[in-house]
Amino acid sequence: MVPRYTRPVMAAIWSPENRYRIWFEIEALACEAMAEYGAVPKEAAKVVREKGDAAMAAFSDADLARIDEIEAETRHDVIAFLTWLAEKVGPESRFVHLGMTSSDILDTCLAVQLTQATDLLLKDLDDVLDALRTRAFEHKHTLTIGRSHGIHAEPTSFGLKLAGHYAEFVRNKARLEAARAEIATCAISGAVGTFAHLDPRVETYVAERLGLKPEPVSTQVIPRDRHAAYFCALGVIASGIERLAIEVRHLQRSEVREAEEFFHKGQKGSSAMPHKRNPVLTENLTGLARLVRSAVIPALENVALWHERDISHSSVERNICPDATIGLDFALARLAGMMSKLLVYPDRMAANIESLGGVVHSGEVLLALARAGLSREDAYRIVQRNAMETWTKLGTPEGRTFRENLAADPEISGRIPAETLDAAMDSRQHLKALDGLYQKVFGEPGPAL
């Protein structure tokens, strides 16, 4: 991921330094386990640990350059690291990597990195949830127009809209927690997963100390269905980010202007048009969501490896693992910040509710006529006729409000009283179920009206 969309803590997880520290930790733990079970002298395991720890503590750009130099000759990254480690550890390095294969290191390391990255993403999700909860409670009773197909439907609560996004991100967090559990697996099982030259207890020892679970059957690699499920979870989260971002983008349109991103002092929107206040953050989030989702198909393609393994997955994962997690980390942090500072305009929301002359209350009038004895078909016909009359003449000299047209229609005035029509035009009726809805989402009803 380019530096522009990279936060340092997540980037550090995918740094060569972190990768090599994890590689050494896996090798040192395996050596200690072999010593415990009698396959390696305990003093040798102690030397590997002490000298290796010292080398990793002093790890510098010179060490990176040395490993790269070795890899340029060997064309093998794990061998290059093991050769460098042998230079640091000395003769006892002959007990390192006994009976193991490169994928034991690579796949177990990847599991550690993905769990580290996921722990950051879970914290990011908590920040998004906190921001959404705060704003949902703040605007629980803020009336706004609901839209279906982009067209005014019925009034709703802006807080309830945010509560819906909150509920989605609660589900997203649960998905990510499940994906973390599935990806947190360790394989120290040898060339084709048969433990031919290893005690299976070594794998268990390493897994426990790294916070992982042993893979039941690892062939030479951990099966990639686990990784595919993980990236699918990231893709769903990215889609949730985009759904909320698009909501804000639509609400910020000049014709709507019910909410907008915070516009900082000194911020510019256009090089040619000084008046512009563009939804740049949410547009950026829409693009980042596309990037994160782009990892899903390659991850699914990685499942079908040849026999006990091939290396076709490697080049894919070297890209999608850092890019998807770094991109999602940045996007979630940006989303939390944007929602915390979102500018909301309740007066504009109220004006938009009435901007079509009150036709958004047609559903309540339909029900009132049905309660008065009309068939639903006849009630629908009468209400639609008046709604269309209001809609088509809106803003013209002969135009009247929906309420006025209804009152002038003898098929209505003879059946339902004026106070019933007035009640039908009251948007507050759409708030009556909010306490129960908030209870379901947040576990509490939220502030009273």
C-alpha positions as CSV (number, residue, x, y, z in Angstrom):
1,M,0.0,0.0,0.0
2,V,1.2,3.5,-0.8
3,P,2.4,5.6,2.2
4,R,-0.5,8.0,1.7
5,Y,-3.0,5.4,3.0
6,T,-0.7,3.6,5.5
7,R,-0.7,4.0,9.3
8,P,2.7,3.2,11.0
9,V,1.5,0.6,13.5
10,M,-0.1,-1.6,10.8
11,A,2.8,-1.0,8.4
12,A,5.2,-2.3,11.1
13,I,3.5,-5.6,11.2
14,W,4.4,-6.2,7.5
15,S,7.9,-4.9,7.8
16,P,10.9,-7.2,7.0
17,E,12.1,-6.6,10.6
18,N,8.9,-8.0,12.1
19,R,8.8,-10.9,9.7
20,Y,12.3,-11.9,10.6
21,R,11.7,-11.6,14.3
22,I,8.7,-13.9,13.9
23,W,10.8,-16.3,11.8
24,F,13.4,-16.5,14.5
25,E,10.8,-16.9,17.3
26,I,9.4,-19.9,15.4
27,E,12.8,-21.4,14.9
28,A,13.8,-20.8,18.5
29,L,10.6,-22.2,20.0
30,A,10.9,-25.3,17.7
31,C,14.5,-25.8,18.9
32,E,13.5,-25.4,22.5
33,A,10.7,-28.0,22.0
34,M,13.1,-30.4,20.4
35,A,15.4,-30.0,23.3
36,E,12.6,-30.6,25.8
37,Y,11.7,-33.8,23.9
38,G,15.3,-35.0,23.6
39,A,16.0,-34.3,19.9
40,V,18.4,-31.4,20.5
41,P,20.9,-30.7,23.3
42,K,19.4,-28.3,25.8
43,E,22.6,-26.2,25.9
44,A,22.4,-25.8,22.1
45,A,18.8,-24.6,22.3
46,K,19.9,-22.2,25.0
47,V,22.7,-20.8,22.8
48,V,20.3,-20.5,19.8
49,R,17.9,-18.5,21.9
50,E,20.4,-16.2,23.6
51,K,22.5,-15.4,20.5
52,G,19.5,-15.2,18.3
53,D,17.7,-12.8,20.7
54,A,20.8,-10.7,20.8
55,A,21.0,-10.6,17.0
56,M,17.3,-9.7,16.6
57,A,17.6,-7.0,19.3
58,A,20.5,-5.4,17.3
59,F,18.9,-6.0,13.9
60,S,19.7,-3.2,11.5
61,D,19.7,-2.1,7.9
62,A,23.0,-3.9,7.5
63,D,21.4,-7.2,8.5
64,L,18.6,-6.6,6.0
65,A,21.2,-6.0,3.4
66,R,23.1,-9.1,4.3
67,I,20.0,-11.3,4.1
68,D,19.2,-9.7,0.7
69,E,22.7,-10.4,-0.4
70,I,22.4,-14.1,0.5
71,E,19.0,-14.4,-1.1
72,A,20.4,-12.9,-4.4
73,E,22.6,-15.9,-4.6
74,T,20.4,-18.7,-3.1
75,R,17.1,-17.5,-4.6
76,H,15.4,-18.7,-1.4
77,D,14.3,-16.3,1.3
78,V,14.1,-18.8,4.2
79,I,17.5,-20.2,3.4
80,A,18.9,-16.7,3.2
81,F,17.6,-16.0,6.7
82,L,18.8,-19.3,8.1
83,T,22.3,-18.6,6.7
84,W,22.3,-15.1,8.3
85,L,21.2,-16.6,11.5
86,A,23.9,-19.3,11.4
87,E,26.5,-16.5,11.1
88,K,25.1,-14.9,14.3
89,V,24.6,-18.1,16.3
90,G,27.6,-20.2,15.3
91,P,28.0,-24.0,15.5
92,E,24.8,-24.5,17.4
93,S,22.9,-23.3,14.4
94,R,23.1,-26.9,13.0
95,F,20.2,-27.7,15.4
96,V,18.0,-25.0,13.9
97,H,15.2,-26.0,11.4
98,L,15.8,-29.8,12.0
99,G,13.1,-31.8,10.1
100,M,11.3,-28.6,9.2
101,T,10.4,-27.2,5.8
102,S,10.2,-23.6,4.7
103,S,6.4,-23.4,4.8
104,D,6.5,-24.4,8.4
105,I,8.1,-21.0,9.0
106,L,6.3,-19.0,6.3
107,D,2.8,-20.2,7.0
108,T,3.1,-20.0,10.8
109,C,4.6,-16.5,10.5
110,L,1.8,-15.4,8.2
111,A,-0.7,-16.6,10.8
112,V,1.0,-14.5,13.5
113,Q,1.1,-11.4,11.2
114,L,-2.6,-11.8,10.3
115,T,-3.6,-12.2,13.9
116,Q,-1.5,-9.1,14.8
117,A,-3.1,-7.2,12.0
118,T,-6.6,-8.4,13.0
119,D,-6.2,-7.2,16.6
120,L,-5.5,-3.7,15.2
121,L,-8.6,-4.0,12.9
122,L,-10.8,-5.1,15.8
123,K,-9.7,-2.0,17.7
124,D,-10.5,0.1,14.6
125,L,-13.9,-1.4,14.5
126,D,-14.5,-0.5,18.1
127,D,-13.7,3.1,17.3
128,V,-16.2,3.1,14.4
129,L,-18.8,1.6,16.7
130,D,-18.2,4.2,19.4
131,A,-18.6,7.0,16.9
132,L,-21.8,5.5,15.4
133,R,-23.3,4.9,18.8
134,T,-22.6,8.4,19.9
135,R,-24.1,10.0,16.8
136,A,-27.1,7.6,16.8
137,F,-28.0,8.6,20.4
138,E,-27.5,12.3,19.6
139,H,-29.9,12.1,16.6
140,K,-32.3,9.5,17.9
141,H,-35.2,11.9,17.4
142,T,-33.9,13.9,14.5
143,L,-36.5,13.4,11.8
144,T,-35.3,12.9,8.2
145,I,-36.8,11.6,5.0
146,G,-36.3,7.9,4.2
147,R,-35.5,7.2,0.6
148,S,-36.1,4.1,-1.5
149,H,-34.8,4.0,-5.1
150,G,-33.4,7.5,-4.3
151,I,-37.0,8.9,-4.0
152,H,-38.7,10.2,-0.9
153,A,-40.5,7.4,0.9
154,E,-41.5,8.1,4.5
155,P,-40.0,10.0,7.4
156,T,-37.5,8.1,9.6
157,S,-35.0,9.1,12.3
158,F,-31.4,10.0,11.3
159,G,-30.3,8.3,14.5
160,L,-32.1,5.1,13.4
161,K,-30.3,5.2,10.1
162,L,-27.0,5.3,12.0
163,A,-28.2,2.6,14.3
164,G,-28.6,0.4,11.3
165,H,-25.0,1.0,10.3
166,Y,-24.0,0.3,13.9
167,A,-25.7,-3.1,13.8
168,E,-24.0,-3.9,10.6
169,F,-20.6,-3.1,12.1
170,V,-21.4,-5.3,15.1
171,R,-21.9,-8.1,12.7
172,N,-18.7,-7.2,10.9
173,K,-16.8,-7.4,14.1
174,A,-18.2,-10.8,14.8
175,R,-17.2,-11.9,11.3
176,L,-13.7,-10.7,11.8
177,E,-13.4,-12.4,15.2
178,A,-14.4,-15.6,13.6
179,A,-12.0,-15.1,10.8
180,R,-9.2,-14.4,13.2
181,A,-9.9,-17.7,15.0
182,E,-9.9,-19.6,11.7
183,I,-6.6,-18.0,10.5
184,A,-4.7,-18.5,13.8
185,T,-3.3,-21.9,12.9
186,C,0.3,-23.3,13.1
187,A,2.0,-25.9,10.9
188,I,5.3,-27.5,12.0
189,S,4.8,-30.8,10.2
190,G,7.6,-31.2,7.7
191,A,7.8,-31.5,3.9
192,V,4.4,-33.0,3.2
193,G,2.7,-32.8,6.6
194,T,3.5,-36.3,7.9
195,F,5.9,-35.3,10.8
196,A,8.4,-37.8,9.2
197,H,11.3,-36.0,10.9
198,L,9.5,-34.2,13.7
199,D,7.8,-35.0,16.9
200,P,4.2,-33.7,16.6
201,R,4.6,-32.2,20.1
202,V,7.0,-29.6,18.6
203,E,4.1,-28.2,16.6
204,T,1.9,-28.1,19.7
205,Y,4.6,-26.4,21.8
206,V,5.2,-23.7,19.1
207,A,1.5,-23.2,18.5
208,E,0.7,-22.7,22.2
209,R,3.4,-20.1,22.7
210,L,2.4,-18.1,19.7
211,G,-1.3,-18.1,20.5
212,L,-2.2,-20.4,17.6
213,K,-3.8,-23.8,17.1
214,P,-2.1,-26.7,15.3
215,E,-3.5,-27.3,11.8
216,P,-5.2,-30.7,11.7
217,V,-3.8,-31.7,8.3
218,S,-1.4,-29.2,6.8
219,T,0.1,-31.1,3.8
220,Q,3.1,-28.8,3.2
221,V,1.1,-25.7,3.8
222,I,-1.9,-24.6,5.8
223,P,-5.0,-25.0,3.6
224,R,-5.9,-21.8,1.9
225,D,-9.6,-22.0,2.5
226,R,-8.8,-20.4,5.9
227,H,-7.2,-17.4,4.2
228,A,-10.0,-17.2,1.6
229,A,-12.6,-16.9,4.5
230,Y,-10.4,-14.2,6.1
231,F,-10.2,-12.0,3.1
232,C,-14.0,-12.5,2.4
233,A,-14.5,-11.1,5.9
234,L,-12.3,-8.1,5.1
235,G,-14.3,-7.6,1.9
236,V,-17.6,-7.5,3.7
237,I,-16.3,-5.0,6.1
238,A,-15.1,-2.9,3.2
239,S,-18.6,-3.0,1.7
240,G,-20.0,-1.8,5.0
241,I,-17.6,1.1,5.0
242,E,-18.7,2.0,1.4
243,R,-22.4,1.7,2.2
244,L,-22.0,4.3,5.0
245,A,-19.7,6.5,2.9
246,I,-22.2,6.5,0.0
247,E,-25.0,7.5,2.4
248,V,-23.0,10.6,3.5
249,R,-22.0,11.4,-0.1
250,H,-25.7,11.4,-1.1
251,L,-26.7,13.5,1.9
252,Q,-24.0,16.1,1.1
253,R,-25.2,16.7,-2.4
254,S,-26.1,20.4,-2.9
255,E,-29.7,19.6,-3.6
256,V,-30.0,17.5,-0.4
257,R,-27.5,19.0,2.1
258,E,-28.8,17.2,5.2
259,A,-25.3,16.2,6.4
260,E,-21.7,16.8,5.3
261,E,-18.2,16.0,6.1
262,F,-16.5,18.5,8.4
263,F,-14.8,21.2,6.4
264,H,-11.6,22.4,8.1
265,K,-10.5,26.0,8.1
266,G,-8.1,26.5,5.2
267,Q,-9.4,23.5,3.4
268,K,-9.9,23.8,-0.4
269,G,-12.4,21.9,-2.5
270,S,-11.4,22.9,-6.0
271,S,-8.6,24.6,-7.8
272,A,-11.1,26.3,-10.2
273,M,-14.2,26.8,-8.0
274,P,-13.6,28.4,-4.6
275,H,-17.1,27.6,-3.3
276,K,-16.7,23.8,-3.5
277,R,-17.1,21.6,-0.4
278,N,-16.6,18.1,-1.7
279,P,-17.1,14.8,0.1
280,V,-13.5,13.9,-0.4
281,L,-13.2,11.6,2.7
282,T,-16.1,9.5,1.8
283,E,-15.1,9.3,-1.8
284,N,-11.7,8.2,-0.7
285,L,-13.4,5.5,1.5
286,T,-15.4,4.3,-1.5
287,G,-12.1,3.8,-3.4
288,L,-10.3,2.1,-0.5
289,A,-13.2,-0.3,-0.2
290,R,-12.7,-1.3,-3.8
291,L,-9.1,-2.0,-3.1
292,V,-9.8,-4.1,-0.1
293,R,-12.4,-6.1,-1.9
294,S,-10.0,-6.7,-4.8
295,A,-8.1,-9.1,-2.5
296,V,-11.1,-11.5,-2.3
297,I,-11.0,-13.1,-5.7
298,P,-7.2,-13.8,-5.6
299,A,-7.6,-15.3,-2.1
300,L,-10.4,-17.6,-3.4
301,E,-8.2,-18.6,-6.3
302,N,-5.4,-19.5,-3.9
303,V,-7.5,-22.4,-2.4
304,A,-6.9,-24.8,-5.3
305,L,-3.2,-25.5,-4.9
306,W,-1.5,-28.6,-6.6
307,H,-1.3,-31.7,-4.5
308,E,0.5,-31.0,-1.2
309,R,1.3,-27.5,-2.4
310,D,2.6,-25.3,-5.1
311,I,3.9,-21.7,-4.9
312,S,1.3,-19.9,-6.9
313,H,-0.3,-18.5,-3.8
314,S,2.9,-16.9,-2.6
315,S,3.1,-13.9,-4.9
316,V,-0.6,-13.2,-4.3
317,E,-0.3,-13.2,-0.6
318,R,2.8,-11.1,-0.6
319,N,0.6,-8.4,-2.1
320,I,-2.9,-8.9,-0.7
321,C,-2.0,-9.5,3.0
322,P,-0.3,-6.2,3.6
323,D,-2.3,-4.2,1.2
324,A,-5.8,-5.3,2.3
325,T,-5.1,-5.0,6.0
326,I,-3.2,-1.7,5.7
327,G,-5.9,-0.3,3.5
328,L,-8.7,-1.4,5.8
329,D,-6.9,-0.1,8.9
330,F,-6.6,3.3,7.2
331,A,-10.3,3.2,6.0
332,L,-11.7,2.3,9.4
333,A,-9.7,5.0,11.1
334,R,-10.8,7.6,8.6
335,L,-14.5,6.5,8.9
336,A,-14.4,6.8,12.7
337,G,-13.0,10.3,12.4
338,M,-15.3,11.4,9.7
339,M,-18.4,10.2,11.6
340,S,-17.3,11.8,14.8
341,K,-17.1,15.2,13.1
342,L,-20.0,14.8,10.7
343,L,-22.0,18.0,10.3
344,V,-25.8,17.3,10.6
345,Y,-28.5,19.8,9.6
346,P,-31.9,18.9,11.2
347,D,-33.6,22.0,9.8
348,R,-32.7,21.0,6.3
349,M,-33.9,17.5,7.0
350,A,-37.2,18.8,8.2
351,A,-37.6,21.1,5.1
352,N,-36.8,18.2,2.8
353,I,-39.6,16.1,4.4
354,E,-42.1,18.7,3.4
355,S,-40.5,19.6,0.1
356,L,-43.0,17.5,-1.9
357,G,-46.0,19.1,-0.3
358,G,-46.6,16.3,2.2
359,V,-47.1,13.4,-0.2
360,V,-44.6,11.4,2.0
361,H,-47.6,10.8,4.4
362,S,-49.7,9.0,1.8
363,G,-49.3,5.7,3.5
364,E,-50.9,6.9,6.7
365,V,-53.8,8.4,4.7
366,L,-54.2,5.0,2.9
367,L,-54.5,3.2,6.2
368,A,-57.0,5.8,7.6
369,L,-59.3,5.3,4.6
370,A,-59.1,1.5,5.0
371,R,-60.0,1.8,8.7
372,A,-62.9,4.0,7.6
373,G,-64.4,1.2,5.5
374,L,-62.9,1.6,2.0
375,S,-61.3,-1.4,0.3
376,R,-57.6,-1.1,0.0
377,E,-57.8,-0.9,-3.7
378,D,-60.2,2.0,-3.6
379,A,-58.3,3.8,-0.9
380,Y,-55.0,3.4,-2.8
381,R,-56.7,4.8,-6.0
382,I,-58.0,7.9,-4.2
383,V,-54.8,8.6,-2.3
384,Q,-52.6,8.1,-5.3
385,R,-54.8,10.5,-7.4
386,N,-54.3,13.2,-4.8
387,A,-50.6,12.5,-4.4
388,M,-50.0,12.7,-8.2
389,E,-52.1,16.0,-8.3
390,T,-49.8,17.4,-5.6
391,W,-46.6,16.1,-7.2
392,T,-47.3,17.3,-10.8
393,K,-48.4,20.8,-9.8
394,L,-45.8,21.3,-7.1
395,G,-44.4,24.8,-7.3
396,T,-46.9,26.0,-9.8
397,P,-49.5,28.8,-9.1
398,E,-52.3,26.3,-9.1
399,G,-50.4,23.9,-6.9
400,R,-51.7,22.8,-3.5
401,T,-50.3,20.8,-0.6
402,F,-51.2,17.1,-0.3
403,R,-53.3,18.0,2.8
404,E,-55.2,20.7,0.9
405,N,-56.0,18.3,-2.0
406,L,-57.1,15.6,0.4
407,A,-59.5,18.0,2.2
408,A,-61.0,19.1,-1.1
409,D,-61.7,15.6,-2.2
410,P,-65.3,14.6,-1.3
411,E,-64.4,10.9,-1.4
412,I,-62.1,11.6,1.5
413,S,-63.7,14.5,3.4
414,G,-66.9,12.5,3.7
415,R,-65.2,9.5,5.3
416,I,-62.4,10.8,7.7
417,P,-62.5,13.9,9.8
418,A,-60.0,16.8,9.5
419,E,-58.2,15.9,12.8
420,T,-57.5,12.4,11.3
421,L,-55.9,14.1,8.3
422,D,-53.9,16.4,10.5
423,A,-52.6,13.4,12.5
424,A,-51.7,11.6,9.3
425,M,-49.5,14.6,8.4
426,D,-47.5,14.4,11.7
427,S,-44.0,13.0,11.1
428,R,-43.5,12.2,14.8
429,Q,-45.6,9.0,14.4
430,H,-42.6,7.5,12.8
431,L,-40.6,7.8,16.0
432,K,-43.0,5.8,18.2
433,A,-41.1,2.5,17.9
434,L,-37.6,3.9,18.4
435,D,-37.2,2.8,22.0
436,G,-37.7,-0.8,21.1
437,L,-35.5,-0.6,18.0
438,Y,-32.7,1.0,20.0
439,Q,-33.1,-1.6,22.7
440,K,-32.6,-4.3,20.1
441,V,-29.5,-2.6,18.7
442,F,-27.8,-1.1,21.7
443,G,-29.3,-3.0,24.6
444,E,-30.9,0.2,25.9
445,P,-33.7,2.5,24.6
446,G,-31.5,5.6,24.4
447,P,-32.6,9.1,25.3
448,A,-36.3,9.9,25.8
449,L,-38.0,12.4,23.5
